[in-house]
Structure formats: C-alpha cells, structure tokens
Amino acid sequence: MEKLIITVAPTGAQTTREHTPYVPLTPKEIADSIYESWKAGAAIGHVHVRDIMGENTMDLSAYQEVIDRVEEKCDIILNLTTAGGLETTEEERLRVCELNPEMATFDAGSMNFGSGVFLNSPSFLEELASETQKRNIKPEIEAFDVGMIHNALRIAKKGLLDDPFHFQFVLGVAGGMPATPKNLMHMVDCIPEGSTWSAIGASKHQLTINTMSILLGGHVRVGMEDSVYYRKGELAETNAQFVTRIVNLAKTLGREVATPDEAREILQLRAKNKNRVGGRV
C-alpha cells in the first residue's frame, strides 16, 4: 500500500468551547495546533477560522495569519475550507481561492446538516471547480453520501475537475451516510480507479473508520472538528493526540506514514512557488 496520509482538522465549523475547552479558535491557536500535529505525523492541516467571538468567518486575513504562522515553522500541506458555516455566502466561499492554497475543500452537494441545511448548488459547484482549476488548487471532494460522488463526476465530465481525484468521505454526520464499515466500502467502490481517498467517522465512529481506512489503503482525517473525545468520557487535550494514535495504529497494522512531500507526490499536488521550511525528521 502507498504511505498513509494523515489530515488533522483542528477546529471545524461546529465545535465550540462548550463542547471542549481545548478546541483551538484564534489564528495563533489553530496554527500552533497544526504545527504540533505536524510534529506528531500529520501531512495535511485542514483549516477553518473563527472571528474574535469564536464564530465562523471566511475573513481572508484570519486565514492568511494561520498560513503565515504555519509556513514559518513547517512544510505541512494546508487545505482551506470553502464551506465555513451554514450561513456563509457563495461569494465569501469562493474568495478563499484567492489565497492560492495547495488544497481546498469541494463539498459536492446539498444536504440536511444537523438542524440546518448545507447548500451547494450545481452552479456554485461548477464555479468553485473552475476557480480551483484555474489556480491549480487540488480540490478535496467531500462526499457525505454516494450521490455527492456522482455530482462531482458529472462536473468532471464537463472538464472542470481534473483527475486523479481525491475524495474525502464524511460519514456519521446527521443528514449524511451513517459511519459503518459497509458504507465506507460502498463509497470506495463508487469512485474511479486511480482516485485517492480519505475518510472521516464523526464523533464516536472516528477510530472505527480510521482503522478501516488504514486497512483498505485509504487515508485518514482526525481532529476536534470531527470528535472531541479521545476515548469514551475522556476529552482529547490536543489535536496531536489523535495524530499520534493514528501513527501508532498504522505502525501496528504495517502501514508507513507519509511526510508532507510524500503526500504531495501521492496527491499529485502542484509544485509550490516558494521555499518551504525543512521537512519533519
């Protein structure tokens, strides 16, 4: 199997200090958490940002502060969300591409999301696909159910998404597919040959889906965006704890962990235009 890419999602759009006092919210806290996760073995940092009140924002200056702080310290790949919160406008979401990240999320369909609705219209998705293609940003195709895989493939047939595709299966969110091994295997069976994929098991399902992903040859995402508990009744104190657990599990299961540059090769990311900080030892 190819080496395992570990993504850390330290903050997300839903996790608050009411859920856990440990979730990073300021740009400095987020950047520090991503750096600590890189030291533990993460190759990708998935970035959401918050405003001074801890609410979701798509403010480019907050993103830029996280980017600058992270790139001063390490060579981790940054994957910026184009989702934000459920109330974020399409214009705000598209503007994230102006920062030219190596990767950006591409939520491939609309759905009920908890008590709200997550809207991703066909016209918006085509515009987002076109923008990422123009800027040579690798879309992380987030699929909460099988239909979203096919939404993305229809857009690809229009020439707006380039292969090889990279999918992130998001299982266990209220409104999406349940996080079961059977559902994960079905999602894997539905993507084109040559695609790469990663998977998330929300909340209590995180470790089950992580383990299945490692065994099936996929990649994993961990972090407080998806789960705040390290084990039942015990809050994780850092995002790096989740990363370390996956590194140890991968070793037990005989799977090597990818560095950021190895992940760049696996995902066929563009060459960066500036020198990066030296790689992890």
SEZARO-667050 format. One record per residue (C-alpha): x, y, z. Coordinates in pm, whole numbers, plus 50000, padded with zeros to 5 digits. Layout:
// SEZARO-667050
<atom x="X" y="Y" z="Z"/>
...
// end
This chain:
// SEZARO-667050
<atom x="50000" y="50000" z="50000"/>
<atom x="50108" y="50360" z="49948"/>
<atom x="50204" y="50552" z="50260"/>
<atom x="49927" y="50680" z="50486"/>
<atom x="49835" y="51049" z="50465"/>
<atom x="49709" y="51186" z="50795"/>
<atom x="49500" y="51504" z="50785"/>
<atom x="49435" y="51700" z="51102"/>
<atom x="49120" y="51912" z="51126"/>
<atom x="49177" y="52107" z="51448"/>
<atom x="48875" y="52337" z="51465"/>
<atom x="48591" y="52294" z="51214"/>
<atom x="48270" y="52494" z="51195"/>
<atom x="48065" y="52332" z="51470"/>
<atom x="48296" y="52263" z="51766"/>
<atom x="48284" y="52524" z="52043"/>
<atom x="48432" y="52576" z="52387"/>
<atom x="48105" y="52441" z="52524"/>
<atom x="48195" y="52107" z="52363"/>
<atom x="48556" y="52118" z="52481"/>
<atom x="48779" y="52384" z="52637"/>
<atom x="49068" y="52255" z="52425"/>
<atom x="48948" y="52341" z="52075"/>
<atom x="49179" y="52599" z="51911"/>
<atom x="48991" y="52910" z="51793"/>
<atom x="49230" y="53201" z="51737"/>
<atom x="49464" y="53202" z="51436"/>
<atom x="49762" y="53151" z="51668"/>
<atom x="49594" y="52861" z="51848"/>
<atom x="49496" y="52698" z="51519"/>
<atom x="49844" y="52741" z="51372"/>
<atom x="50010" y="52608" z="51687"/>
<atom x="49780" y="52306" z="51686"/>
<atom x="49858" y="52232" z="51322"/>
<atom x="50231" y="52262" z="51392"/>
<atom x="50211" y="52025" z="51689"/>
<atom x="50011" y="51783" z="51474"/>
<atom x="50275" y="51805" z="51200"/>
<atom x="50541" y="51714" z="51454"/>
<atom x="50327" y="51414" z="51553"/>
<atom x="50294" y="51294" z="51193"/>
<atom x="50020" y="51487" z="51010"/>
<atom x="50085" y="51572" z="50644"/>
<atom x="49781" y="51796" z="50586"/>
<atom x="49618" y="52063" z="50801"/>
<atom x="49251" y="52132" z="50723"/>
<atom x="49178" y="52494" z="50815"/>
<atom x="48862" y="52664" z="50939"/>
<atom x="48895" y="53004" z="51106"/>
<atom x="48689" y="53194" z="51363"/>
<atom x="48636" y="53560" z="51446"/>
<atom x="48716" y="53731" z="51775"/>
<atom x="48389" y="53600" z="51923"/>
<atom x="48468" y="53244" z="51822"/>
<atom x="48211" y="53243" z="51540"/>
<atom x="48271" y="53108" z="51189"/>
<atom x="48427" y="53354" z="50948"/>
<atom x="48569" y="53349" z="50598"/>
<atom x="48785" y="53654" z="50669"/>
<atom x="49090" y="53622" z="50446"/>
<atom x="49317" y="53798" z="50694"/>
<atom x="49244" y="53529" z="50954"/>
<atom x="49325" y="53256" z="50701"/>
<atom x="49641" y="53440" z="50600"/>
<atom x="49757" y="53468" z="50960"/>
<atom x="49719" y="53091" z="51004"/>
<atom x="49903" y="53029" z="50677"/>
<atom x="50189" y="53263" z="50766"/>
<atom x="50229" y="53122" z="51117"/>
<atom x="50230" y="52762" z="50993"/>
<atom x="50464" y="52820" z="50700"/>
<atom x="50717" y="52988" z="50930"/>
<atom x="50754" y="52657" z="51114"/>
<atom x="50685" y="52360" z="50889"/>
<atom x="50607" y="52221" z="50544"/>
<atom x="50262" y="52074" z="50613"/>
<atom x="50009" y="52095" z="50328"/>
<atom x="49728" y="52341" z="50404"/>
<atom x="49377" y="52256" z="50288"/>
<atom x="49146" y="52555" z="50333"/>
<atom x="48774" y="52507" z="50378"/>
<atom x="48546" y="52670" z="50122"/>
<atom x="48246" y="52586" z="50339"/>
<atom x="48276" y="52795" z="50656"/>
<atom x="47941" y="52789" z="50834"/>
<atom x="47594" y="52717" z="50701"/>
<atom x="47522" y="53090" z="50668"/>
<atom x="47831" y="53174" z="50462"/>
<atom x="47762" y="53329" z="50122"/>
<atom x="47883" y="53179" z="49796"/>
<atom x="48090" y="53490" z="49728"/>
<atom x="48269" y="53457" z="50063"/>
<atom x="48332" y="53090" z="49999"/>
<atom x="48483" y="53146" z="49656"/>
<atom x="48717" y="53418" z="49781"/>
<atom x="48919" y="53162" z="49979"/>
<atom x="49069" y="53052" z="49647"/>
<atom x="49235" y="53394" z="49619"/>
<atom x="49485" y="53274" z="49880"/>
<atom x="49605" y="53004" z="49637"/>
<atom x="49631" y="52716" z="49886"/>
<atom x="49765" y="52381" z="49773"/>
<atom x="49426" y="52227" z="49851"/>
<atom x="49070" y="52345" z="49915"/>
<atom x="48752" y="52162" z="50003"/>
<atom x="48485" y="52089" z="49744"/>
<atom x="48160" y="51986" z="49918"/>
<atom x="47992" y="51805" z="49635"/>
<atom x="47622" y="51850" z="49711"/>
<atom x="47348" y="51991" z="49931"/>
<atom x="47218" y="51814" z="50238"/>
<atom x="47043" y="51847" z="50571"/>
<atom x="47321" y="51911" z="50822"/>
<atom x="47214" y="51865" z="51181"/>
<atom x="46931" y="52114" z="51229"/>
<atom x="47032" y="52323" z="50925"/>
<atom x="47077" y="52289" z="50551"/>
<atom x="47415" y="52289" z="50379"/>
<atom x="47360" y="52436" z="50031"/>
<atom x="47592" y="52360" z="49741"/>
<atom x="47405" y="52435" z="49422"/>
<atom x="47518" y="52291" z="49087"/>
<atom x="47604" y="52639" z="48960"/>
<atom x="47814" y="52716" z="49268"/>
<atom x="47998" y="52386" z="49243"/>
<atom x="48082" y="52448" z="48879"/>
<atom x="48209" y="52795" z="48963"/>
<atom x="48418" y="52661" z="49251"/>
<atom x="48556" y="52381" z="49033"/>
<atom x="48650" y="52631" z="48764"/>
<atom x="48823" y="52857" z="49017"/>
<atom x="49028" y="52577" z="49171"/>
<atom x="49123" y="52451" z="48825"/>
<atom x="49232" y="52796" z="48710"/>
<atom x="49450" y="52842" z="49016"/>
<atom x="49585" y="52485" z="49016"/>
<atom x="49438" y="52414" z="49360"/>
<atom x="49371" y="52047" z="49434"/>
<atom x="49004" y="52003" z="49527"/>
<atom x="48935" y="51770" z="49816"/>
<atom x="48599" y="51631" z="49705"/>
<atom x="48398" y="51594" z="50024"/>
<atom x="48123" y="51335" z="49987"/>
<atom x="47869" y="51286" z="50265"/>
<atom x="47681" y="51027" z="50061"/>
<atom x="47714" y="50836" z="49734"/>
<atom x="47515" y="51094" z="49539"/>
<atom x="47784" y="51353" z="49602"/>
<atom x="48043" y="51131" z="49435"/>
<atom x="47829" y="51127" z="49123"/>
<atom x="47770" y="51503" z="49144"/>
<atom x="48147" y="51552" z="49130"/>
<atom x="48190" y="51308" z="48842"/>
<atom x="47924" y="51490" z="48639"/>
<atom x="48114" y="51815" z="48688"/>
<atom x="48435" y="51637" z="48591"/>
<atom x="48273" y="51528" z="48263"/>
<atom x="48231" y="51898" z="48184"/>
<atom x="48608" y="51937" z="48211"/>
<atom x="48601" y="52135" z="48537"/>
<atom x="48763" y="51880" z="48770"/>
<atom x="49089" y="51712" z="48673"/>
<atom x="49180" y="51356" z="48756"/>
<atom x="49320" y="51187" z="48952"/>
<atom x="49050" y="51285" z="49201"/>
<atom x="49091" y="51297" z="49576"/>
<atom x="48781" y="51218" z="49781"/>
<atom x="48714" y="51277" z="50149"/>
<atom x="48429" y="51053" z="50269"/>
<atom x="48249" y="51223" z="50558"/>
<atom x="48047" y="50959" z="50741"/>
<atom x="47837" y="50987" z="51053"/>
<atom x="47708" y="51344" z="51015"/>
<atom x="47335" y="51382" z="51086"/>
<atom x="47188" y="51411" z="50736"/>
<atom x="47459" y="51206" z="50565"/>
<atom x="47552" y="50838" z="50542"/>
<atom x="47599" y="50655" z="50872"/>
<atom x="47957" y="50573" z="50967"/>
<atom x="47964" y="50197" z="50914"/>
<atom x="48235" y="49979" z="50758"/>
<atom x="47983" y="49859" z="50498"/>
<atom x="47900" y="50214" z="50391"/>
<atom x="48268" y="50306" z="50371"/>
<atom x="48341" y="50009" z="50146"/>
<atom x="48047" y="50104" z="49924"/>
<atom x="48180" y="50460" z="49889"/>
<atom x="48522" y="50326" z="49793"/>
<atom x="48363" y="50102" z="49529"/>
<atom x="48191" y="50406" z="49371"/>
<atom x="48496" y="50618" z="49287"/>
<atom x="48701" y="50593" z="48966"/>
<atom x="49007" y="50374" z="48954"/>
<atom x="49321" y="50574" z="49024"/>
<atom x="49150" y="50810" z="49268"/>
<atom x="49282" y="50862" z="49619"/>
<atom x="49052" y="50880" z="49918"/>
<atom x="49040" y="50956" z="50287"/>
<atom x="48761" y="50905" z="50539"/>
<atom x="48610" y="51059" z="50849"/>
<atom x="48396" y="50891" z="51111"/>
<atom x="48220" y="51165" z="51303"/>
<atom x="48208" y="51159" z="51680"/>
<atom x="48228" y="50812" z="51837"/>
<atom x="48287" y="50649" z="51498"/>
<atom x="48620" y="50818" z="51432"/>
<atom x="48854" y="50536" z="51533"/>
<atom x="48647" y="50265" z="51362"/>
<atom x="48652" y="50446" z="51028"/>
<atom x="49019" y="50543" z="51073"/>
<atom x="49110" y="50177" z="51121"/>
<atom x="48908" y="50063" z="50821"/>
<atom x="49069" y="50332" z="50606"/>
<atom x="49418" y="50222" z="50700"/>
<atom x="49337" y="49859" z="50622"/>
<atom x="49165" y="49937" z="50290"/>
<atom x="49451" y="50150" z="50157"/>
<atom x="49285" y="50487" z="50208"/>
<atom x="49393" y="50783" z="50418"/>
<atom x="49255" y="50935" z="50739"/>
<atom x="49138" y="51259" z="50894"/>
<atom x="49132" y="51321" z="51266"/>
<atom x="49084" y="51619" z="51493"/>
<atom x="48843" y="51818" z="51703"/>
<atom x="48636" y="51915" z="51402"/>
<atom x="48515" y="51556" z="51394"/>
<atom x="48544" y="51433" z="51752"/>
<atom x="48644" y="51589" z="52082"/>
<atom x="48679" y="51264" z="52279"/>
<atom x="49000" y="51061" z="52281"/>
<atom x="48808" y="50773" z="52433"/>
<atom x="48465" y="50743" z="52596"/>
<atom x="48435" y="51005" z="52868"/>
<atom x="48786" y="51147" z="52812"/>
<atom x="48832" y="51468" z="52616"/>
<atom x="49139" y="51496" z="52398"/>
<atom x="49355" y="51783" z="52520"/>
<atom x="49532" y="51837" z="52187"/>
<atom x="49475" y="51752" z="51824"/>
<atom x="49821" y="51598" z="51816"/>
<atom x="49692" y="51323" z="52048"/>
<atom x="49466" y="51199" z="51769"/>
<atom x="49752" y="51209" z="51519"/>
<atom x="49986" y="51017" z="51747"/>
<atom x="49724" y="50747" z="51796"/>
<atom x="49692" y="50700" z="51420"/>
<atom x="50069" y="50691" z="51372"/>
<atom x="50095" y="50416" z="51633"/>
<atom x="49797" y="50228" z="51487"/>
<atom x="49943" y="50248" z="51137"/>
<atom x="50270" y="50102" z="51264"/>
<atom x="50081" y="49818" z="51431"/>
<atom x="49895" y="49747" z="51107"/>
<atom x="50210" y="49765" z="50895"/>
<atom x="50142" y="50094" z="50713"/>
<atom x="50406" y="50365" z="50683"/>
<atom x="50307" y="50729" z="50738"/>
<atom x="50364" y="50987" z="50464"/>
<atom x="50557" y="51308" z="50511"/>
<atom x="50406" y="51623" z="50357"/>
<atom x="50628" y="51595" z="50049"/>
<atom x="50539" y="51228" z="50008"/>
<atom x="50172" y="51327" z="50035"/>
<atom x="50228" y="51589" z="49765"/>
<atom x="50353" y="51316" z="49535"/>
<atom x="50067" y="51079" z="49619"/>
<atom x="49805" y="51350" z="49559"/>
<atom x="49993" y="51498" z="49262"/>
<atom x="49983" y="51850" z="49401"/>
<atom x="50135" y="52141" z="49217"/>
<atom x="50490" y="52248" z="49290"/>
<atom x="50499" y="52528" z="49545"/>
<atom x="50639" y="52859" z="49429"/>
<atom x="50846" y="52939" z="49735"/>
<atom x="51093" y="52760" z="49954"/>
<atom x="50939" y="52569" z="50241"/>
<atom x="51070" y="52512" z="50589"/>
<atom x="51271" y="52188" z="50611"/>
<atom x="51080" y="51862" z="50637"/>
<atom x="50997" y="51672" z="50951"/>
<atom x="51270" y="51444" z="51084"/>
// end
